[in-house]
Amino acid sequence: MFSDHIVLYTTAALLGVTHTLLGPDHYIPFIALGKARRWSLKRTMAITTLSGIGHVFSSIVIGLLLVFLGKEFLNFEAIEKFRAPLAGWLLFGFGVAYTLYGVRHAWLRRNQADSEASSSASWLIFIVFALGPCEPLIPLLMTPAATISTSTLIAVCIIFSLFTVTTMCATVVVGCKSIDLLPNLRLSHLAHAFAGGAITSCAVGMLFLGL
């Protein structure tokens, strides 16, 4: 029994780390927006953390319903098949719209527009992540955990969430710090357009490459 706990907890931690690192959409949008909008690292981390929590929480809720209601009451596969493309297309739409905004911003050189759209960008990226699935990883772990005990189920959810959000934040910090080391190419007026292009690329990877 003890070994079962260890296996579940270790698997939850590893899946939390690997599924985050293998999904560029978990960190590139935050790095791109943070640098383009000149957010402080503290603010970028706050938005990344909240979005990560929303990302895993929605899947945990669905997973819990699956565990306690059963497959006969909840078609999990159908829900995830709907959520995955929905999140991908929402991110794609956001990326394209932000790219167009960036091109317009570069053309007009209106830096005062940055603060006006900052709050909207934060909320939009949060909503996209809250709707996006964490793949069927948590439910696959939650079902065997629930057969052991409720406390084990809760522990698996917490471990997976903690390692997912922590990996997101760590990757965003590394990305932001790495960009700071790059030479200044005097392309700051194109930062929004580049950010939009990066977000759009992540969405294309989600939709067509399975990233």
C-alpha positions in Angstrom: 0.0 0.0 0.0 2.8 2.4 0.9 4.5 1.7 -2.4 1.3 2.5 -4.2 1.3 5.9 -2.6 4.9 6.6 -3.6 4.2 5.5 -7.2 1.2 7.8 -7.4 2.9 10.8 -5.8 6.0 10.4 -7.9 4.0 10.0 -11.1 1.9 13.1 -10.3 5.1 15.1 -9.8 6.8 13.9 -12.9 3.7 14.4 -15.1 3.2 17.9 -13.7 6.8 18.8 -14.7 7.0 17.0 -18.1 3.5 18.0 -19.5 4.4 21.6 -18.7 7.8 21.6 -20.2 6.6 19.8 -23.3 3.8 22.3 -23.8 5.2 25.7 -24.9 1.8 27.2 -24.5 2.3 26.9 -20.7 5.0 29.5 -20.6 5.7 31.3 -24.0 2.5 33.4 -23.9 3.4 34.7 -20.4 7.0 35.5 -21.4 5.9 37.2 -24.6 3.2 39.3 -22.9 5.4 40.1 -19.9 8.2 41.5 -22.0 6.0 43.2 -24.6 3.9 44.9 -22.0 6.9 45.7 -19.8 5.3 44.0 -16.8 7.5 43.6 -13.7 8.7 40.1 -13.0 6.5 40.1 -9.9 3.4 40.9 -12.0 4.3 38.3 -14.7 4.7 35.7 -12.0 1.3 36.6 -10.4 -0.5 36.3 -13.8 1.3 33.0 -14.6 0.4 31.6 -11.2 -3.3 32.5 -11.4 -3.5 31.2 -14.9 -1.8 28.0 -13.9 -4.2 27.5 -11.0 -7.2 28.0 -13.2 -5.7 25.6 -15.8 -5.3 22.7 -13.4 -8.4 23.5 -11.2 -10.8 23.1 -14.1 -9.4 19.7 -15.0 -9.4 18.6 -11.3 -13.1 19.5 -11.1 -13.9 17.4 -14.1 -11.7 14.6 -12.9 -13.5 14.6 -9.5 -16.9 14.4 -11.2 -15.6 11.5 -13.3 -14.4 9.7 -10.1 -17.5 10.2 -8.1 -20.2 10.0 -10.8 -18.6 7.5 -13.1 -18.3 7.2 -16.8 -21.9 6.4 -17.3 -22.8 10.0 -16.1 -19.9 11.9 -17.5 -18.4 11.4 -20.9 -14.9 12.6 -20.1 -13.4 11.9 -23.5 -16.0 14.0 -25.2 -15.5 16.9 -22.8 -11.7 16.9 -23.3 -12.1 16.6 -27.1 -14.3 19.7 -27.0 -12.1 21.7 -24.5 -8.8 21.1 -26.3 -9.7 22.7 -29.7 -11.7 25.4 -27.9 -8.7 26.5 -25.9 -6.5 26.2 -29.0 -8.7 28.3 -31.2 -9.2 30.9 -28.4 -5.5 31.2 -28.0 -5.1 31.4 -31.8 -7.7 34.2 -32.0 -6.0 36.0 -29.1 -2.6 35.7 -30.8 -3.8 36.9 -34.2 -5.7 39.8 -32.6 -2.6 40.8 -30.5 -0.4 40.5 -33.6 -2.6 42.9 -35.5 -2.6 45.2 -32.4 1.2 45.0 -32.4 1.5 45.9 -36.1 -0.8 48.9 -35.6 1.1 49.9 -32.5 4.4 49.7 -34.4 3.0 51.7 -37.3 1.6 54.5 -35.1 4.2 54.4 -32.3 1.5 55.0 -29.7 3.2 53.8 -26.5 0.4 55.2 -24.3 -1.9 52.4 -25.5 0.1 49.9 -23.5 -1.5 50.4 -20.1 -5.0 50.6 -21.6 -5.0 47.0 -22.9 -2.8 45.5 -20.1 -5.7 44.5 -17.9 -7.6 43.0 -20.8 -4.6 40.9 -21.9 -4.2 39.6 -18.4 -7.8 38.5 -18.1 -7.9 37.0 -21.6 -4.9 34.8 -21.1 -6.3 33.7 -17.7 -9.7 32.7 -19.3 -7.9 30.8 -22.1 -5.9 28.8 -19.6 -8.9 28.1 -17.4 -10.7 26.6 -20.3 -7.8 24.6 -21.6 -7.5 21.0 -20.6 -4.5 19.5 -18.6 -4.8 16.5 -20.9 -6.3 13.4 -19.3 -3.4 13.1 -16.9 -5.1 14.0 -13.7 -8.1 11.8 -14.2 -5.9 8.9 -15.1 -4.1 9.4 -11.7 -7.2 10.3 -9.8 -9.1 7.1 -10.5 -6.4 4.8 -8.9 -5.8 7.3 -6.1 -9.5 7.4 -5.2 -9.5 3.5 -4.8 -6.9 3.9 -2.1 -8.4 6.8 0.0 -9.8 10.3 -0.3 -6.6 11.7 1.3 -4.5 10.1 -1.4 -6.8 11.5 -4.1 -6.4 15.0 -2.6 -2.6 14.6 -2.2 -2.3 13.6 -5.9 -4.3 16.6 -7.0 -2.2 18.9 -4.9 1.1 17.5 -6.0 0.2 17.6 -9.7 -1.0 21.2 -9.3 2.0 22.3 -7.3 4.5 20.9 -9.8 2.6 22.2 -12.8 2.3 25.7 -11.6 5.9 25.8 -10.1 7.3 24.5 -13.4 5.3 27.2 -15.3 6.7 29.9 -13.1 10.2 28.7 -13.1 10.2 28.4 -16.9 8.8 31.9 -17.3 11.4 33.3 -15.0 14.2 31.7 -17.0 12.7 32.9 -20.2 12.3 36.5 -19.0 15.8 36.6 -17.6 17.3 35.1 -20.8 15.6 37.8 -22.9 17.1 40.5 -20.6 20.5 39.2 -21.6 20.0 39.7 -25.3 21.5 42.8 -26.9 19.2 45.8 -27.5 18.3 45.7 -31.2 16.1 48.8 -31.0 13.0 46.8 -31.9 10.9 47.7 -28.9 8.2 49.1 -31.2 7.8 45.6 -32.6 7.6 43.9 -29.2 3.8 43.5 -29.3 3.8 42.1 -32.8 6.5 39.6 -31.9 4.5 38.6 -28.8 1.4 38.1 -30.9 3.3 36.0 -33.3 4.8 33.8 -30.5 1.3 33.3 -29.0 -0.2 32.4 -32.4 2.7 29.9 -33.0 1.9 28.2 -29.7 -1.8 28.0 -30.7 -0.9 26.4 -34.1 1.3 23.9 -32.2 -1.6 23.0 -29.9 -4.1 22.7 -32.8 -2.1 21.0 -35.5 1.0 19.5 -33.9 -0.4 18.2 -30.6 2.0 20.3 -28.5 
